[in-house]
Amino acid sequence: SLQHRKSLPPPGRLPTTWEEYAGSAPGAPPQLGRPQVLKTNEKNFKALVGMCEDFPLTVEVLVDLLEVVAPFKHLDKLRRFCTARLPPGFPVCVEIPLLATISAKVTFQKFEFNNKISDKIFHIPASYREDATRFPDL
């Protein structure tokens, strides 16, 4: 069975006049009702990082990649984490909590470094037209 708490009694009349209220400093009005009860709740979250010292990419490349692939507000935490002080090497696996129940995970599983890429794939076709509304945040 559900138990309900009794309602709090009314706070009573505080001796604040209109002149005191209207003349108070901006952002610091006098107390008008019941005193506030503030609570702080802290939780610790763990991050997981797997580093590789001989990986052919840099952390800066990873951060640039995240900005293109995942321009979401919550992934700013992941970007800040990657640019913070990490152990030597490249983070091949990063998992950090974004919210209490949501984690971001970036893992490089099958990476192949290929520097024999033809310049032809970087040619922009003459028929290409940029759509300014496609990525408004870039």
Buried (B, 14 or more C-beta within 10 A) or exposed (E): EEEEEEEEEEEEEEEEEEEEEEEEEEEEEEEEEEEEEEEEEEEEEEEEBEBBEEBEBEBEEBBEEBEEEBEEEEBBBBBEBBEEEBEEBBBBBBBBBBEEEEBBEBEBEEEEEEEEEEEEEEEEEEEEEEEEEEEEEE
